[in-house]
Amino acid sequence: MAVWFPTDEPWQYRVIDQLPPGIDHAQLERALALTPSERIDAVIELMSFAADLKASVEARPKR
């Protein structure tokens, strides 16, 4: 099994580094407004979306 080591810093790191440090208050307020059950439902929905996205990428014809 080959292991991949990036030679350059991933582009996502550069984007994240440009964001100001701190807490995203909008996300915090949204999370605090949810009940524990609603938080679990949101995670399940996100996981379902990720699985659908992965399946659509895998079903895409290879170039």
C-alpha positions as a Python dict, from the first residue, in 0.01 Angstrom:
ca = {
    (1, 'M'): (0, 0, 0),
    (2, 'A'): (146, 330, -107),
    (3, 'V'): (133, 622, 131),
    (4, 'W'): (96, 970, -14),
    (5, 'F'): (281, 1260, 144),
    (6, 'P'): (205, 1606, 3),
    (7, 'T'): (507, 1802, -107),
    (8, 'D'): (329, 2136, -73),
    (9, 'E'): (81, 2260, 180),
    (10, 'P'): (-278, 2176, 73),
    (11, 'W'): (-469, 2475, -66),
    (12, 'Q'): (-735, 2437, 206),
    (13, 'Y'): (-479, 2529, 470),
    (14, 'R'): (-404, 2858, 294),
    (15, 'V'): (-776, 2943, 283),
    (16, 'I'): (-828, 2856, 649),
    (17, 'D'): (-521, 3056, 749),
    (18, 'Q'): (-672, 3367, 590),
    (19, 'L'): (-983, 3347, 807),
    (20, 'P'): (-978, 3550, 1125),
    (21, 'P'): (-939, 3340, 1440),
    (22, 'G'): (-1234, 3299, 1667),
    (23, 'I'): (-1570, 3137, 1709),
    (24, 'D'): (-1833, 3136, 1436),
    (25, 'H'): (-2115, 3279, 1644),
    (26, 'A'): (-2380, 3201, 1383),
    (27, 'Q'): (-2287, 2832, 1388),
    (28, 'L'): (-2270, 2831, 1767),
    (29, 'E'): (-2616, 2988, 1797),
    (30, 'R'): (-2756, 2737, 1549),
    (31, 'A'): (-2604, 2445, 1738),
    (32, 'L'): (-2731, 2569, 2072),
    (33, 'A'): (-3081, 2613, 1930),
    (34, 'L'): (-3098, 2245, 1834),
    (35, 'T'): (-3208, 1973, 2068),
    (36, 'P'): (-2981, 1670, 2107),
    (37, 'S'): (-3215, 1472, 1881),
    (38, 'E'): (-3204, 1743, 1615),
    (39, 'R'): (-2823, 1743, 1631),
    (40, 'I'): (-2818, 1366, 1575),
    (41, 'D'): (-3064, 1403, 1286),
    (42, 'A'): (-2841, 1671, 1131),
    (43, 'V'): (-2538, 1440, 1152),
    (44, 'I'): (-2736, 1154, 997),
    (45, 'E'): (-2850, 1384, 716),
    (46, 'L'): (-2492, 1498, 656),
    (47, 'M'): (-2367, 1137, 649),
    (48, 'S'): (-2642, 1044, 402),
    (49, 'F'): (-2547, 1339, 180),
    (50, 'A'): (-2180, 1235, 195),
    (51, 'A'): (-2268, 876, 101),
    (52, 'D'): (-2481, 995, -192),
    (53, 'L'): (-2203, 1227, -308),
    (54, 'K'): (-1946, 947, -286),
    (55, 'A'): (-2173, 712, -480),
    (56, 'S'): (-2227, 969, -755),
    (57, 'V'): (-1853, 1032, -785),
    (58, 'E'): (-1780, 659, -801),
    (59, 'A'): (-2054, 609, -1065),
    (60, 'R'): (-1907, 885, -1282),
    (61, 'P'): (-1733, 756, -1593),
    (62, 'K'): (-1356, 758, -1567),
    (63, 'R'): (-1164, 979, -1808),
}
